[in-house]
Amino acid sequence: MMSDLPQLDDVDRELLAALERNSRRRLADLGEQVGLSAPAVKRRIDRLERLGVITGYTAVIDHEKLGWALEAFTELRMIGNTRLEDIEAAARDLPEVQQVFTTAGDPDALVRLRVQDMAHLRRAIDQLRRSGQVTGTKTLMVLSTWSRADRTTGPRPRPE
C-alpha cells in the first residue's frame, strides 16, 4: 500500500504547505521560499496535480459574514444495513449540509451543517430525519474551530 503513494521530497511538502496556506501566491514567491526558480516550482506543481496530490484550489469563506453564523455536527443513525450511498443521499440535497462523513460503528454518519440560527438548525435536522432511513440523531454545536495550517504535509510516512 505504501508503495502506491507518490514519492514526495521535502521541497514538495514545503510547496504543499505553502499552497495550503495561500494558493494564490506567485510562483516566484513560492520559489523564493523553497529555493527554486519560478519555472521549477511550476513543474513541481504540475507534477503534483498530475499525480492527484493537488486536486484543486479554493477560497476560505467567512460564513458569518454571509449570515450563516452557526455550525453544528449531527450524528445520524440509520436503519439496518443502510448503504453508504443512501446515507449520503439523505443529506446531499440540503444546502445546509457542508460535509457528510460515513463512519464505522455508531453513529452511521456525521453531518457538518452550517445554519443561520437555531430555528434554521431545527428545520435542517427535521429535513434529515425525513429521509425515511434515519432512526435517530444527536447534534453537537460548534463553539470554536481550530485547524492545522499544514494539514496535508503531516508527518512523513514511515518506510516499509
Rosetta blueprint (number, residue, H / E / L):
1 M L
2 M H
3 S H
4 D H
5 L L
6 P L
7 Q L
8 L L
9 D L
10 D H
11 V H
12 D H
13 R H
14 E H
15 L H
16 L H
17 A H
18 A H
19 L H
20 E H
21 R H
22 N L
23 S L
24 R L
25 R L
26 R L
27 L H
28 A H
29 D H
30 L H
31 G H
32 E H
33 Q H
34 V H
35 G L
36 L L
37 S L
38 A H
39 P H
40 A H
41 V H
42 K H
43 R H
44 R H
45 I H
46 D H
47 R H
48 L H
49 E H
50 R H
51 L L
52 G L
53 V L
54 I L
55 T L
56 G L
57 Y L
58 T L
59 A L
60 V L
61 I L
62 D L
63 H H
64 E H
65 K H
66 L H
67 G L
68 W L
69 A L
70 L E
71 E E
72 A E
73 F E
74 T E
75 E E
76 L E
77 R E
78 M E
79 I L
80 G L
81 N L
82 T L
83 R L
84 L H
85 E H
86 D H
87 I H
88 E H
89 A H
90 A H
91 A H
92 R H
93 D L
94 L L
95 P L
96 E L
97 V E
98 Q E
99 Q E
100 V E
101 F E
102 T E
103 T L
104 A L
105 G L
106 D L
107 P L
108 D L
109 A E
110 L E
111 V E
112 R E
113 L E
114 R E
115 V E
116 Q L
117 D L
118 M H
119 A H
120 H H
121 L H
122 R H
123 R H
124 A H
125 I H
126 D H
127 Q H
128 L H
129 R H
130 R L
131 S L
132 G L
133 Q L
134 V E
135 T E
136 G E
137 T E
138 K E
139 T E
140 L E
141 M E
142 V L
143 L L
144 S L
145 T L
146 W L
147 S L
148 R L
149 A L
150 D L
151 R L
152 T L
153 T L
154 G L
155 P L
156 R L
157 P L
158 R L
159 P L
160 E L
